[in-house]
Amino acid sequence: MPSYKRAVWLAALLLPGVILTAVAKDFWEAKPFTEWNEPEAMKMLSESPWSRTLLVLGGTLAPAQAANRVTDLPSLSTTGAGRGSGIGQAGSGQGSGGDSVSLYVSWFSSGRIRQALARLAQIRNQAPESEVKKFAEQPSEDYQICVAGPVLDAFNSLSLADFKSKTFLVSKKDKSKTLPLKSYVAPKERSDGMAVFSFERQLDGKPAFGLEDQEVEFVAQGKKIVLKASFKLAKMMNAGNLDL
């Protein structure tokens, strides 16, 4: 068979596979969250468009680099009544000064992240379906970013005043769209054991961020803690709407 014909033939064989790969949906689009398995829910909290995994030094929580793969997923479980949602519980392990540990920075106010936390509670703790759906569907007044991980003691020693001046959300395309920190809740003050940063949704009377911004960066700095995580908005869609 002539080489050019062989090339055409091979292309014809490979094309269906390429098309299938291109149109394959992510699991969060392919099925309802109540059908996600545990690895899928954990992936949503660590390696999805709504979450970033950062490697930091256990002793100082100084920034290192974004992890290429997940090495230490957060432990999340229902804790029952108390302050916060009662859906998630962060791990409480310790890391030595020179050890790299993982922190999970997630867009907590998004529907997808709340669905992942709710699904984990359902799988691991047989949380009632009514509680799971209520948590997943509960709207958030503000943009909220949460930080989970095995080493959060440093976050417990800090307050809103410590983070206020150097913590913000900013459009990477339009720096004028910068949202200052509105409130901060330390892990010890929440039943889910996560650090939560809140920001206003409105800027000059309009939604602060839209698809035209392309990418939004979360920056948090308080004493020795320095975190940066970027989120690509075009990938953070839910039922055709931007899910923040």
N, C-alpha and C positions, 0 to 999 in steps of 0.2 A: 504494500500500500504506500503510495507517495507520502512524503513527510507532511505536506500541507493538508492532505486528506486525513491523515492520522491525527493531526492537531485539531481539525474540525470535529472529528469523531470524539476525541477525548473531551473537548469543550462541551459537546452535547451531553455527554455522560455526567459531567461535573455540574452543569448548569442547574439541574433540579435541586441538587444539594445546596448550592449557593443560594438559590431562591428560598429554600426552606429555612436556611440559617438566617437569612435577612429578615424574614417575616416572623420568626419564632418570638413569642412573647415572653417577657420575664414572668416569674411565678406570681408576682403580686398583681399582674394584669390578667394572667391566665385563669386564676381561680380566686374565690372569695377568701378573706383572711382566716375565716373559721376552718378552712381546709388546709392551711399551711402546716407543714410538719415543723418539728422543733429546730432542725438545722436551717430551715428557710426563715423562720422567725428570728433566729440569731443572726443570720446573714443580713437581714433587714437592719439590724441594730449595729452592724459593724462594717459591712462592705456594700452598702446600697447608696443610691444617690442622696439619701437623707442622712447618711452617717459617714463618719470618718474615723479611722483607727490611727491614733498617734502613738509613737514610741517616746517615752519620756524617762528621765532618770529617777529611780525610786526615791533617792534621798532628797533631791532638790526640786524635782518636777520641772527641771529646765528642759526646753524643747530640744528634741533630737531630729527625727525625720518621720514622715508618714510611713507606716508599716506597709510592706509589700504583701503581706498576708497576715491573717489573724493568728496570733500566738497565744492569746489568753482572753477568751470571751468573758464578758461580765456574767455574774451569777444573778439571775433575776427570778423572783418568786413572790407570790402574794404574801403580804404580811398582816392582812386584816385591817381592822379599824385603826385610825390614828391620823395624824396630820399628813396631808398629801393624798395621792390617789389610792394607795393601798394595793396597787397592781404590781409594782416592781420592787426588788430589793437588791441593791448593789453589793458586791463582794466586799470583804473586809480584810483581805490578806495584806501582808507587809512586804516591802521591797527594800533591799539594802541600798546604800548610797550609790554604788556603782552599777547596780542592776538596771536594765531597761525593762520597763513594764508598759502595758498597754492602757491607754485611756480611750474611751469611746465618746466622741462628740456627735450628738444627734440633734436634728431639728425636732425638738420635743413637741412643738405645737402642731406639727403636721399630722394628718390623719393616718398616714402609713406607719409612723413610729408608734403611735398610740395603738394601732391595730396589732403590731408586733408584740408589744408589751402585754396587751390583753390576751393574745393567743398563747403566749408563754404561760401566763397565769392559768389559762384554761387547761393547757396540757400538763403542767407540772403540779398544779394544786387543785385541779377540778373546780376552779372558780365558777360560780353560777353563770349561766349564759346571759342572764339579764344584767349582771354586774359587768361582764365583759363587754357587751354591746354598749352599755351606758358610758363606760370609760372610753371606748373607741370612738364614739360619736360625739362626745362632749367637746364643744367648740372652745377655743382659747381666745381670750380677748387680746392677748399680746403675742408677738413672736416669742418663742421660748427655745432656748438652746440648753440641752442637758449634758452633763459630763458624768459618765459612769466608769467604774474600774475598781481594781483591787486595792489601790492606794489613794485614798481621798482625805487622809488626815489633814493635809496642808490646807484643803479647802474649808475644813471646819474651823480653822483658826483665823479665817479672814471674814470680813464683813463687806457690806455694800460700799462703805467708805474706802476700803482698800482697793476695790476694783473700779470704782466709779470713773476716775479720770482717764483710764487707759483700756476700757472695755467697750466694744461697740460692734455693730454690724455695718458693713459698708459695701456699696455697689462697686465692683472692680472696674466698671466702665464709666461710672459717673460718681466721682468722689464726693460731690455735693450731697449725695444721698447717703448720709452717715447717721445712724441711729445710736444715740448714747444709751448707756445702761440705765434701765428704769428701776429694776429691783434685782436682788440676789438672795437666794435661799440656800444656806449651807446644807450639806448632806445630813448632819445631825438633827436638823429641824424638819426633815421630811421622813415619812414612813417608807418611802421607796429608796432612801439612802443615796440619792443623786444630787449633784450640785445643779441648780437651775438658774439661768440668767434670762431676764425678761426685757423686751424692748417694745416700744410703741409700734403698732401696725401702720399708723398714719403719719405722713410727713406733709406738712402744709395742706392738711385737709384731704389728702388723697392717699391711696395705698402706696406704701413706701417703695415696694419693689414689684417689678413686672418682668416679663420675658425679655423686654428690651435691655434689661441690665445684664443679662447673660450669666453673670456669676456674682455671688455674694460671699464675702469673707467675714468670718467670726474671729475677732481678736479679743483675747482676755489676758490682762496682765495685772497681777496683784502680788507685790513683794517678789518672791522667787518664782512664782507661777507665771509662765508665758505660754499661751496656747494660740495657735492659728489653724483654722480649718476653712477650706473653700468649698462652696456648693454650686454646682452648675444647674441653673434654674430650668433649662429646657428638659432636663431628665427628671425633674421633680413634679411630674404630672399625675393627676388622679382623676379619672373620668373626664379628661379633657380640660381640667382646671389646674392651675398652679397650686400645689399643695404645700403651703408653708404654715 
